[in-house]
Every structure is written in structure tokens, then in C-alpha cells.
Amino acid sequence: MVIREVAAGDYDKILTVISDELGKISVSAKGVRRSGNRHSAGTQVLSYCDWVLYKGKNTYILNSCEILYPFYEIRQDITLLAYAAQLIEMIQDTTPENQPSREPLLLLLHALHQLKSKNPELVVRVFSLKLLQIMGYTPCLTGCCKCGTKAIDEIYFSFEDCGFICENCKSKAADCIRIEPATAKALIYIICAKIRDVFGFELSDEALRNFSRIVDKYCMDKLEKNYSRSSYLKELHINTDKNG
């Protein structure tokens, strides 16, 4: 899948591509900006293609590509495109170069398909947590991280301990958030589910706010970057309402 494109010369592009076998790679696509070039559509961001490449001195060189799924509907919707940009930025930052990346690519494909039919706010958070798990940042959700008890009446998420803590241990945690029961179930489901099933649930508005708060902070702590597009999307919706 193309996750970045940069114009080069008069008619070429330098692409950043994520593939299942090679991970993140750079691809030189010569002549694809010429009018009528048969590979121009397949070299746009979000194009998922079957590629034929050959290895150049410093980069891979595009020989041919066949579009498998173009995600046109996302590119034509500025709101969905903003959410997709968040997913792509996370993938670009976390996917290693020249190493197999089947799971991150599969997760990205499923997330992009789900953007069209589910609440995008939920999709990006599910994607974020599952990606962190793939990277090795699995939170402890089997019981209290401090005392080990599984009998927890009020569940809190400790960012210091990276997982659930009980009401008796919350006073020992410097940074924690109380978790709604639906949020706790969602967190556990995501960690246990296979990638193809991970988006298979819904949350109420209240539970989604609680869930988003936890996932966003956990993601920021682990990746040391705020990927949220909330400010941009809020401004976009305000401008859309004014124009409408």
C-alpha cells in the first residue's frame, strides 16, 4: 500500500510503500505523473496494489502494479481522509524498513475498510491499541498489576503500570483513570481478538469517550507523539456547518 508520495523531476514520484514481505520501502515510480500513464492511479496514497518491483542501487523501482483496492471513497471524503491520515502516520512511524510487516499491513487494511461503516473515532482507537500490541506494548488486563487480585469492583487503568489496577491500589498509582465496565471489556476484547475480528464491537458515546481517553494517553506514552486529529476535525466540522 502507498502511504506517501512525493513528486520527483518532471514526471516521476518517490513512493513510501508498506508491504507484507518487505515492510516499509521506498519505490521510484518513473513517468507516472505523465497524462495517461497506466500506473498513475496505483501510485496514489491509499492504493493497495499487487506490485512488481526490481531492486535499484538505493531504492526499489516500479516495473508494474495492479490495483487490488483503491479506497476511492475515503479519498473523496475529507473527514474520512483525515482519519485515514492518522492511521497512515502511525504506520509510517512504527513500521521498520526492509522487514516483514504482514500484521501491520493487515490491520491497516481492515481499519480502512471499517472507516466507511463504523464510527471513525472508535476505529482509530482500536487500530492504535492493536498496533501497540503488535509492537510489543500489550497492557496488563488479567487482573490488578500491583496486587494481582482478579476480584476488582472498580477498575482503574494505571499508565505507570501499563494496565488495570484495583480500587485498593489506586492510591499507590500516580497516574490512573477510572474505567467504565464497557471500556474494560473493549480493551480485553481488542487484545484477545484476531486482527480480522478486532473491530467487531460498538460502544456507547459515554464509553467511547472513556475508551478514547485511555487509548490516546497510552499511545502517547508509548510512542511519545500525539496522533489525534481531534482539533483539525473539530475545526473542519465547524467550517462545514458554517458553509452549510
NUMARKOL-815676 format. One record per residue (C-alpha): residue number from 1; residue in one letter; x, y, z. Coordinates in Angstrom, 3 decimals. Last residue first. Example, Ala and Ser with C-alpha at 12.3 -4.5 7.8 and 13.67 -1.06 7.14 Angstrom:
2
2, S, 13.670, -1.060, 7.140
1, A, 12.300, -4.500, 7.800
//
This chain:
244
244, G, -23.836, 24.529, 5.064
243, N, -20.794, 26.743, 4.913
242, K, -20.943, 27.450, 8.626
241, D, -21.610, 23.796, 9.491
240, T, -18.683, 22.692, 7.294
239, N, -16.410, 25.258, 8.942
238, I, -17.329, 23.972, 12.406
237, H, -16.912, 20.348, 11.290
236, L, -13.436, 21.058, 9.909
235, E, -12.411, 22.889, 13.085
234, K, -13.457, 19.881, 15.176
233, L, -11.691, 17.549, 12.753
232, Y, -8.462, 19.548, 12.978
231, S, -8.563, 19.630, 16.787
230, S, -9.416, 15.914, 17.012
229, R, -6.688, 14.728, 14.603
228, S, -5.023, 12.628, 17.305
227, Y, -1.511, 11.368, 16.616
226, N, 0.101, 12.821, 19.735
225, K, 3.676, 11.564, 19.925
224, E, 5.850, 9.833, 22.503
223, L, 5.079, 6.400, 21.007
222, K, 4.450, 4.608, 24.307
221, D, 3.095, 7.490, 26.395
220, M, 1.122, 8.955, 23.504
219, C, -0.482, 5.587, 22.752
218, Y, -1.454, 5.063, 26.385
217, K, -2.835, 8.607, 26.502
216, D, -4.931, 8.138, 23.364
215, V, -6.096, 4.657, 24.398
214, I, -7.288, 5.797, 27.841
213, R, -9.094, 8.941, 26.692
212, S, -10.606, 7.110, 23.743
211, F, -12.092, 4.375, 25.966
210, N, -13.651, 6.905, 28.339
209, R, -15.117, 8.915, 25.449
208, L, -16.252, 5.694, 23.749
207, A, -17.966, 4.519, 26.949
206, E, -20.011, 7.721, 27.086
205, D, -20.910, 7.625, 23.409
204, S, -21.947, 3.976, 23.648
203, L, -19.516, 1.430, 22.279
202, E, -19.628, -0.937, 19.298
201, F, -17.966, -4.276, 18.570
200, G, -16.333, -6.288, 15.779
199, F, -13.307, -4.115, 15.012
198, V, -10.827, -6.757, 16.224
197, D, -12.259, -9.627, 14.193
196, R, -9.830, -9.721, 11.217
195, I, -6.937, -8.783, 13.503
194, K, -7.561, -11.686, 15.865
193, A, -9.151, -10.772, 19.162
192, C, -7.572, -11.122, 22.615
191, I, -6.040, -7.643, 22.960
190, I, -9.044, -5.961, 21.365
189, Y, -11.550, -7.879, 23.507
188, I, -9.733, -7.022, 26.746
187, L, -9.763, -3.310, 25.946
186, A, -13.428, -3.423, 24.919
185, K, -14.464, -5.267, 28.092
184, A, -12.676, -2.683, 30.242
183, T, -14.339, 0.131, 28.297
182, A, -17.788, -1.393, 28.791
181, P, -17.147, -1.636, 32.552
180, E, -16.144, 2.062, 32.678
179, I, -12.517, 2.630, 33.586
178, R, -11.211, 5.026, 36.238
177, I, -8.062, 6.784, 35.117
176, C, -4.550, 6.466, 36.582
175, D, -1.344, 8.426, 37.022
174, A, 0.490, 8.402, 40.335
173, A, -0.605, 4.930, 41.365
172, K, -0.313, 3.975, 45.057
171, S, -3.766, 5.396, 45.883
170, K, -5.179, 3.276, 43.041
169, C, -4.158, 0.079, 44.816
168, N, -7.336, -0.574, 46.791
167, E, -9.595, 0.387, 43.872
166, C, -7.941, -2.212, 41.671
165, I, -5.325, -1.737, 38.953
164, F, -5.569, -2.487, 35.261
163, G, -2.659, -1.962, 32.904
162, C, 0.532, -0.206, 31.941
161, D, 1.979, 0.135, 35.477
160, E, 2.663, 3.882, 35.178
159, F, -0.296, 4.349, 32.875
158, S, -2.567, 2.831, 35.509
157, F, -6.052, 1.980, 34.273
156, Y, -8.656, 1.809, 37.030
155, I, -11.288, -0.842, 37.661
154, E, -13.863, -0.555, 40.442
153, D, -15.154, -3.890, 41.751
152, I, -11.979, -5.882, 41.129
151, A, -11.713, -9.548, 42.099
150, K, -8.774, -10.546, 39.876
149, T, -6.205, -9.684, 42.506
148, G, -2.581, -9.402, 41.428
147, C, -1.530, -6.757, 43.957
146, K, 0.046, -4.188, 41.631
145, C, -0.989, -5.008, 38.060
144, C, -4.553, -5.791, 39.176
143, G, -6.013, -8.503, 36.996
142, T, -5.776, -10.006, 33.515
141, L, -5.515, -6.677, 31.647
140, C, -1.774, -6.000, 31.574
139, P, -1.188, -3.761, 28.553
138, T, 0.488, -5.193, 25.435
137, Y, 3.247, -2.912, 24.146
136, G, 5.032, -5.466, 21.950
135, M, 4.769, -3.730, 18.570
134, I, 1.789, -5.889, 17.607
133, Q, 0.145, -4.820, 20.875
132, L, 0.754, -1.163, 20.020
131, L, -0.879, -1.751, 16.640
130, K, -3.900, -3.303, 18.349
129, L, -4.225, -0.261, 20.612
128, S, -3.971, 2.246, 17.771
127, F, -6.322, 0.362, 15.414
126, V, -8.996, 0.127, 18.097
125, R, -8.558, 3.843, 18.738
124, V, -8.741, 4.756, 15.031
123, V, -11.866, 2.636, 14.516
122, L, -13.742, 4.029, 17.521
121, E, -13.416, 7.637, 16.390
120, P, -14.208, 6.503, 12.844
119, N, -17.651, 5.247, 13.962
118, K, -18.295, 2.255, 11.729
117, S, -19.190, 1.722, 8.051
116, K, -16.663, 3.570, 5.887
115, L, -13.834, 3.634, 8.419
114, Q, -14.109, -0.171, 8.692
113, H, -12.445, -0.752, 5.300
112, L, -9.546, 1.497, 6.302
111, A, -9.162, -0.348, 9.606
110, H, -9.113, -3.778, 7.927
109, L, -6.403, -2.661, 5.505
108, L, -4.327, -1.061, 8.275
107, L, -4.511, -4.201, 10.429
106, L, -3.396, -6.367, 7.502
105, L, -0.469, -4.026, 6.832
104, P, 0.566, -4.017, 10.499
103, E, 0.312, -7.836, 10.630
102, R, 2.233, -8.588, 7.423
101, S, 5.193, -6.363, 8.172
100, P, 8.232, -8.352, 7.022
99, Q, 11.413, -6.286, 7.495
98, N, 13.026, -3.952, 4.953
97, E, 12.222, -0.779, 6.879
96, P, 10.519, -0.944, 10.235
95, T, 6.846, 0.048, 10.619
94, T, 6.209, 2.385, 13.566
93, D, 6.338, 5.911, 12.172
92, Q, 4.790, 5.120, 8.779
91, I, 2.068, 3.014, 10.348
90, M, 1.164, 5.771, 12.797
89, E, 1.096, 8.361, 10.023
88, I, -1.069, 6.097, 7.875
87, L, -3.655, 5.612, 10.604
86, Q, -3.844, 9.350, 11.277
85, A, -4.102, 10.097, 7.555
84, A, -7.024, 7.668, 7.335
83, Y, -8.867, 9.715, 9.968
82, A, -8.278, 12.901, 7.968
81, L, -9.326, 11.136, 4.761
80, L, -12.575, 10.065, 6.414
79, T, -13.349, 13.723, 7.090
78, I, -12.263, 14.893, 3.626
77, D, -14.440, 12.314, 1.855
76, Q, -13.290, 11.679, -1.744
75, R, -10.057, 9.953, -0.709
74, I, -12.031, 7.611, 1.544
73, E, -14.430, 6.588, -1.231
72, Y, -11.528, 5.978, -3.627
71, F, -10.089, 3.246, -1.382
70, P, -8.090, 1.911, -4.389
69, Y, -8.369, -1.852, -3.833
68, L, -6.432, -4.517, -5.765
67, I, -4.738, -2.131, -8.176
66, E, -2.229, -3.880, -10.438
65, C, 1.308, -2.547, -10.425
64, S, 4.210, -2.634, -12.847
63, N, 8.001, -2.202, -13.013
62, L, 8.412, 0.136, -10.063
61, I, 11.990, 0.647, -8.923
60, Y, 13.214, -0.224, -5.422
59, T, 15.700, 2.160, -3.877
58, N, 19.385, 2.937, -3.487
57, K, 21.082, 0.838, -6.180
56, G, 17.917, -0.499, -7.769
55, K, 15.981, -3.575, -6.787
54, Y, 13.148, -4.615, -9.059
53, L, 9.498, -4.252, -8.385
52, V, 6.263, -5.960, -9.485
51, W, 3.469, -4.796, -7.221
50, D, -0.017, -6.080, -6.394
49, C, -1.775, -2.957, -5.236
48, Y, -3.460, -1.165, -2.360
47, S, -3.787, 2.490, -3.294
46, L, -4.103, 4.596, -0.141
45, V, -1.717, 7.310, -1.412
44, Q, -1.532, 7.371, -5.213
43, T, 0.828, 5.153, -7.223
42, G, -1.836, 2.756, -8.473
41, A, -3.762, 5.523, -10.207
40, S, -0.692, 6.668, -12.180
39, H, 0.324, 3.176, -13.344
38, R, -1.252, 3.280, -16.806
37, N, 0.237, 6.696, -17.594
36, G, -2.479, 8.727, -19.325
35, S, -1.003, 12.129, -18.563
34, R, 2.544, 11.775, -17.278
33, R, 2.833, 11.720, -13.489
32, V, 3.695, 8.008, -13.501
31, G, 6.846, 8.558, -15.587
30, K, 9.174, 6.752, -13.223
29, A, 7.948, 5.300, -9.950
28, S, 10.912, 5.050, -7.576
27, V, 9.935, 2.954, -4.570
26, S, 10.997, 3.447, -0.971
25, I, 10.327, 0.586, 1.445
24, K, 8.419, -0.122, 4.644
23, G, 7.940, -3.831, 5.320
22, L, 9.485, -6.139, 2.743
21, E, 7.184, -9.185, 2.858
20, D, 3.818, -7.686, 3.852
19, S, 4.353, -4.410, 2.056
18, I, 4.319, -0.775, 3.168
17, V, 5.148, 1.718, 0.421
16, T, 6.795, 5.118, 0.502
15, L, 6.747, 6.453, -3.017
14, I, 9.162, 8.648, -4.948
13, K, 7.332, 10.026, -7.962
12, D, 8.258, 10.815, -11.566
11, Y, 7.064, 13.171, -14.321
10, D, 9.060, 16.405, -14.189
9, G, 11.598, 15.530, -11.519
8, A, 10.344, 13.945, -8.347
7, A, 6.888, 14.399, -6.801
6, V, 6.496, 12.827, -3.375
5, E, 4.049, 10.067, -2.465
4, R, 3.359, 8.553, 0.952
3, I, 1.427, 5.580, 2.351
2, V, 1.193, 3.505, -0.837
1, M, 0.000, 0.000, 0.000
//
